[in-house]
Amino acid sequence: MAVYTTKEILNILPHRSPFLLIDTIEELEPGVRAVGKKCVSFNEPYFAGHFPGNPVMPGVLIIEAMAQTGAVAMLDLPAWKGKTAYFAGIDKARFKRKVVPGDVLMLEVKILRQKGPVGVAEAQATVDGEVAARAEITFAVGE
């Protein structure tokens, strides 16, 4: 059973369709870690051009889905409710496999360190237990 449904995620994140890239939060330790899920559908708007006849989820959107998952972990803390988590950096990004329609993308994010509104998280996206992407994400929480 999901910790947060899409409807509940909409109460935490400012993102809306077509840019909300997580469907549910499956596990959550506020300020520590989160596991999100994205069911990749052929109807995603980016598949029309990436790539016609060979749909592949863009790597930057996989990174964004991981960041949104991490944002839920941070913004669920009472101190950050109602705020927005912004990208401040992306390091060590690696893509290991294609993500295609029908895949269920599991997004695990662990907060490594935080000082004030700025922090660093380790993120990984998997499909059926196989790593699709990894990155270290720096974020800043603000208005």
N, C-alpha and C positions, 0 to 999 in steps of 0.2 A: 504494500500500500504506500502511495506517495505521501511524503511529508507536506508538499505543496502541489496543488494542481495548477494548471495554466492560469485559471482565474485568480488564484491566490498570488501567483508570481506577478500578475499585473498590478497588485497592490504594493509590491516592493520595488519593481523595476519601472523606469519610465518608458521602456521600449514597447512598441506596438507593432502589429502586423504591417508589413512583411518582415520587420527587423527583429521581432522577438524570436530568438533561435533556440529556446529550450521549452520543452513541453511540460516537464514535471521536475520537481526536486525529490529525489528518492531517499537521500540521507542528508542530515544537516547537523552540524555542531557550529552554532553561530560564532564567527570570529576565528574558527579553526579550520573547518573543511566543509565541502558540500559535494554531493554527487547528483548530477542532473542527467536528464534523458531527452534526446531529440530523435523523434521518429522521422526519418528522411523520406519525404513523399515525392513522387514524380511531378506533383503539381507545384513544387516550389518555383517561384518566379524566375530565379536565376538559371534554372535548367534550360530555359528557352534559348539561351545564348552560350551556355557553358556545359557541355558543348553539344550542338545539335546532332542527334543520332548517337551520342556517347555522353550521356549526362553524368557529370562529376561535380560534387559539392566543392566550391572554391575553398582553398586552404585558409584564406583570410576569414571566411565565415565560420570555419571550424574553430579558429582562434577566438573569434568573437563569441561563439557559443560557450567556449570554456570561460571566457571573461565574464559573461553574463551569469554563469553558474557561480563563479567566485564572488561576483557582486552580490548575489543573494546571501552568501555566507557572511559578508560584511554588513550589508544593509539590514540584515535581520537583527543586528545588535541594537539595543535601545538608543545608544548614543548616535547612531547613524540613520535611524528611521527617517524616511522622507528625503534623504539626500540622494545624490547620484555618484556612482563610481565611474571615474574616467580612466582611460588608458594613459599611462605615463611612460610605458616602454614595453617592448617585447624582445626577449632575448632567448637564445638557444632553441629557436623554433625548428622543428624537424617534422617532416611528413613521411609516413612509413607505408601507407596504403591509400588507395582511392576510397572515397565514401560516395556511394551511389544510391539511387532510389531503392527503397526497401530495407536499407540498413537501419539499425537502431544504434545511434551514437550515444555511448555512455561517457559522461564528462566528469572527471574527478579533479577537484581543485583543493589544494592544501595551502593555507596561509603560512609562509615560512617566517616572515618577520613583519613587524609593523611599528612605525613610530609616528604618533599623531595620525593625521589623515592619509599618510603615505605608507604603502606596504608592497611586499613582493610575495607572489604566489607561484607554486609549481602546479602545472596543469597537464592533464593527459586525457586524450580522447581515444576510446576503444570501440571496436565493433566485434561482437562475439569473442571478447577477450583478447583480440589482436590489436596492438597499438596502431592507431591511425595517425595521431599527431601528438607532439609534446611541445611545451614551451614554458618559459619563465615569464610571468606577467607582472609588470610594475603598475600599480594603480594609485590613484589619488581620489579621496572622497571629498566632495564639495557640493555646492549649491546646484 
